């Protein structure tokens, strides 16, 4: 299984980026999907999650109303649309997936250890 994240870049505050995460050897429609971010010296921080059983999206308070997670099953791709970006959003963003058919319990979806597969990360830099 390989997850490939892309779409990072440098933008000014208030700008937008759309991250993509594409899988090979894995079917996203049968997995819970998450996006995390990490800055140097810090642990991975949960950003958003898309649950396969109910099709609902969940967001960290820091990004709620600005970020949107979505999934294109035909393309086997998960997206993270990021609008109104702030300098504090600067981080390496990574996508993560549960094993096919495995549900991550709601209380664990913010825990990076609950996910089975990870992409390599894409850097987002937001300047003020």
C-alpha positions in Angstrom: 0.0 0.0 0.0 1.3 3.4 -0.9 -0.3 6.8 -0.2 1.0 9.7 -2.2 0.2 13.2 -0.9 0.7 16.3 -3.1 -0.5 19.8 -3.5 1.6 21.6 -0.9 3.3 24.9 -1.6 3.9 28.4 -0.5 1.0 30.9 -0.2 0.3 34.2 1.5 -2.1 34.4 4.4 -5.7 34.3 3.2 -4.8 32.1 0.3 -5.9 28.6 -0.6 -4.4 25.2 -1.4 -5.8 21.9 -2.1 -4.0 18.8 -1.0 -4.5 15.4 -2.6 -3.8 11.9 -1.4 -3.9 9.1 -3.8 -3.6 5.4 -3.0 -2.2 2.4 -4.8 -3.0 -1.0 -3.5 -5.7 0.4 -1.2 -9.3 1.3 -1.6 -10.2 4.5 0.2 -13.9 3.9 0.1 -13.4 1.0 2.6 -11.2 3.0 4.9 -11.3 5.9 7.4 -9.1 8.7 6.1 -7.3 11.3 8.0 -5.1 14.3 7.5 -2.4 15.3 10.0 0.2 18.0 10.1 3.5 18.3 11.9 5.9 21.1 12.6 9.6 20.6 13.6 10.0 19.4 17.1 6.3 18.7 17.6 4.0 15.7 17.4 1.7 15.1 14.6 -1.5 17.1 15.0 -4.8 15.8 13.7 -6.5 18.1 11.2 -9.5 16.2 9.7 -11.0 12.8 9.3 -13.5 11.2 6.9 -15.3 8.2 8.2 -16.4 5.5 5.8 -19.4 4.2 7.7 -21.4 7.4 7.8 -19.6 9.6 5.2 -19.2 12.3 7.8 -16.2 14.6 8.1 -14.7 15.8 11.4 -12.3 18.7 11.9 -10.0 20.1 14.5 -11.3 23.3 16.0 -8.3 25.2 14.6 -9.3 24.5 11.0 -13.1 24.2 11.3 -14.8 26.4 8.8 -11.7 26.8 6.7 -10.7 23.3 5.7 -12.8 20.7 3.9 -12.0 17.0 3.6 -13.6 15.1 0.7 -13.2 11.9 -1.1 -13.4 10.8 -4.8 -13.9 7.1 -4.7 -13.6 6.7 -8.5 -10.2 8.4 -8.4 -9.3 6.7 -5.1 -8.2 10.1 -3.9 -8.9 12.1 -0.7 -8.6 15.9 -0.8 -8.1 18.6 1.8 -9.2 22.0 0.6 -7.6 24.7 2.7 -9.0 28.2 2.5 -8.2 31.4 4.4 -4.8 29.9 5.3 -2.9 31.4 8.3 0.8 31.4 9.1 0.1 28.9 11.9 -1.1 26.4 9.3 2.5 26.1 8.1 3.4 22.4 8.5 4.1 19.2 6.7 0.7 17.6 5.9 0.3 13.9 5.7 -2.6 11.7 4.8 -3.4 8.5 6.7 -5.7 5.5 6.2 -7.1 2.7 8.2 -6.8 -0.8 6.9 -9.6 -1.7 4.4 -12.7 -2.6 6.3 -11.4 -1.4 9.6 -13.3 1.2 11.5 -11.4 3.6 13.8 -13.4 4.3 16.8 -14.5 7.9 17.1 -12.5 8.6 20.3 -9.3 7.4 18.5 -9.6 9.3 15.2 -7.3 12.1 16.4 -4.6 9.6 17.4 -2.0 9.0 14.6 -1.3 5.5 16.0 -4.9 4.5 15.1 -4.0 4.6 11.4 -2.4 1.8 9.4 -0.9 3.6 6.4 0.7 6.9 5.8 1.7 9.1 2.9 5.1 10.8 2.8 3.9 14.4 3.6 3.7 17.6 1.6 4.9 20.9 2.9 2.6 23.9 3.3 4.1 27.3 4.0 1.9 30.3 4.7 3.6 33.7 4.9 2.1 36.7 6.7 
